[in-house]
Amino acid sequence: MSRRHRNGGRIDRPKASIDMNSLIDLTFLLLVTFILTIPALEQGISIILPRGKTDTLQVKEHKPATVTIDAENRYFLDKTPTTLEALEKELAAKVAFDPETPVLVRGDERLSYGAVMDVVKLVYKCKVKRMSLVTVEK
């Protein structure tokens, strides 16, 4: 039974409530921030990938080594600047440690065909079993 006043009405107790508007605004702000920054964190080297349709390289338990060539013909192995000679040594060491290491080659579309083929030849020379050229969908 509820307690009643002398006049027969119920006692009004304060109701607890939380204003969720500011929390929802903050959540959407964080969501937008993460959506914009995560692609930049994944591939920190800014290049324009060529357009095309390719099959995806299945990387189940092996972390791929990513070789990137930017528009100024600079070479990167997993975001670390390198030269072709050093790249060959590092790739050979990775393949010697784990023969199933996949390699992703990311080349800027403004590069000449020969610059990308130099890296492909180097990857082949290091006896890499699985390699993929990275493109964006048409």
C-alpha positions as CSV (number, residue, x, y, z in Angstrom):
1,M,0.0,0.0,0.0
2,S,1.2,3.5,-0.7
3,R,1.3,6.3,1.9
4,R,-1.2,9.0,1.4
5,H,-1.4,12.6,2.4
6,R,-4.2,14.0,4.4
7,N,-5.8,15.2,1.3
8,G,-5.8,11.6,-0.1
9,G,-3.2,12.1,-2.8
10,R,0.0,10.1,-3.2
11,I,3.4,11.4,-2.0
12,D,5.5,12.5,-5.0
13,R,9.0,11.3,-4.7
14,P,11.8,12.7,-6.8
15,K,12.5,10.6,-10.0
16,A,16.1,9.7,-10.8
17,S,17.0,10.2,-14.5
18,I,20.1,10.7,-16.5
19,D,20.3,13.0,-19.5
20,M,21.6,10.8,-22.3
21,N,21.9,13.5,-25.0
22,S,25.4,14.5,-24.1
23,L,26.6,10.9,-23.9
24,I,25.1,10.1,-27.3
25,D,26.8,13.2,-28.8
26,L,30.1,12.1,-27.3
27,T,29.6,8.5,-28.6
28,F,29.0,9.7,-32.2
29,L,31.9,12.1,-32.0
30,L,34.3,9.3,-31.0
31,L,32.8,7.0,-33.7
32,V,33.4,9.6,-36.4
33,T,36.9,10.2,-35.1
34,F,37.8,6.5,-35.2
35,I,36.3,6.1,-38.7
36,L,38.5,8.9,-40.0
37,T,41.7,8.0,-38.3
38,I,41.9,4.2,-38.5
39,P,42.5,4.0,-42.3
40,A,45.4,6.4,-41.8
41,L,46.9,4.3,-39.0
42,E,46.7,1.1,-41.0
43,Q,48.7,2.4,-44.0
44,G,50.6,5.5,-42.9
45,I,52.3,6.1,-46.3
46,S,50.1,8.1,-48.6
47,I,49.9,6.7,-52.1
48,I,47.3,6.5,-54.8
49,L,46.6,2.8,-55.6
50,P,45.8,1.8,-59.1
51,R,42.2,0.7,-59.8
52,G,41.5,-2.9,-60.7
53,K,39.9,-6.1,-59.6
54,T,42.1,-8.7,-58.0
55,D,41.6,-11.7,-55.9
56,T,42.2,-11.3,-52.2
57,L,45.3,-12.9,-50.6
58,Q,44.2,-15.1,-47.8
59,V,46.4,-14.4,-44.7
60,K,45.1,-16.7,-42.0
61,E,47.9,-17.1,-39.4
62,H,50.7,-15.2,-41.0
63,K,51.1,-11.4,-40.8
64,P,51.9,-10.1,-44.3
65,A,55.0,-8.0,-45.1
66,T,53.9,-4.9,-46.9
67,V,56.2,-3.3,-49.5
68,T,55.2,0.2,-50.5
69,I,56.6,2.3,-53.3
70,D,55.5,6.0,-53.2
71,A,55.3,8.5,-56.1
72,E,58.9,9.6,-55.5
73,N,60.3,6.1,-55.9
74,R,60.9,5.6,-52.2
75,Y,60.7,2.1,-50.8
76,F,59.1,1.1,-47.4
77,L,58.8,-2.2,-45.7
78,D,56.0,-2.1,-43.2
79,K,56.1,1.7,-42.9
80,T,59.9,1.7,-42.5
81,P,61.9,3.6,-45.2
82,T,64.5,1.3,-46.9
83,T,66.5,0.8,-50.1
84,L,66.2,-2.0,-52.6
85,E,69.3,-3.7,-51.3
86,A,68.2,-3.5,-47.7
87,L,64.7,-4.6,-48.7
88,E,66.1,-7.7,-50.3
89,K,68.0,-8.6,-47.2
90,E,65.0,-8.0,-44.9
91,L,62.6,-9.9,-47.1
92,A,65.1,-12.8,-47.4
93,A,65.4,-12.9,-43.6
94,K,61.6,-12.9,-43.1
95,V,61.2,-15.7,-45.6
96,A,64.1,-17.7,-44.0
97,F,62.3,-17.3,-40.6
98,D,58.9,-18.1,-41.9
99,P,58.7,-19.5,-45.5
100,E,54.9,-18.9,-45.7
101,T,55.2,-15.2,-45.1
102,P,52.9,-13.4,-47.6
103,V,54.0,-10.1,-49.2
104,L,51.7,-7.3,-50.3
105,V,53.2,-4.9,-52.9
106,R,51.6,-1.4,-52.8
107,G,52.7,0.8,-55.7
108,D,51.5,4.3,-56.4
109,E,49.6,4.4,-59.7
110,R,51.8,7.3,-60.9
111,L,54.9,5.1,-60.9
112,S,56.3,3.6,-64.1
113,Y,55.7,-0.1,-64.7
114,G,59.4,-0.8,-64.3
115,A,59.6,0.5,-60.7
116,V,56.9,-1.9,-59.6
117,M,58.5,-4.8,-61.6
118,D,61.8,-4.2,-59.9
119,V,60.1,-4.9,-56.5
120,V,58.2,-7.9,-58.0
121,K,61.5,-9.4,-59.3
122,L,63.1,-8.8,-55.9
123,V,60.2,-10.6,-54.1
124,Y,60.6,-13.5,-56.6
125,K,64.3,-13.6,-56.0
126,C,63.7,-13.9,-52.2
127,K,61.7,-17.0,-52.9
128,V,58.4,-15.6,-51.5
129,K,55.6,-18.2,-52.1
130,R,52.6,-15.8,-51.7
131,M,52.6,-12.3,-53.2
132,S,49.8,-9.9,-54.1
133,L,49.7,-6.5,-55.8
134,V,47.3,-4.2,-53.9
135,T,44.7,-2.2,-55.9
136,V,41.4,-0.5,-55.1
137,E,38.1,-1.7,-56.5
138,K,36.8,0.0,-59.7
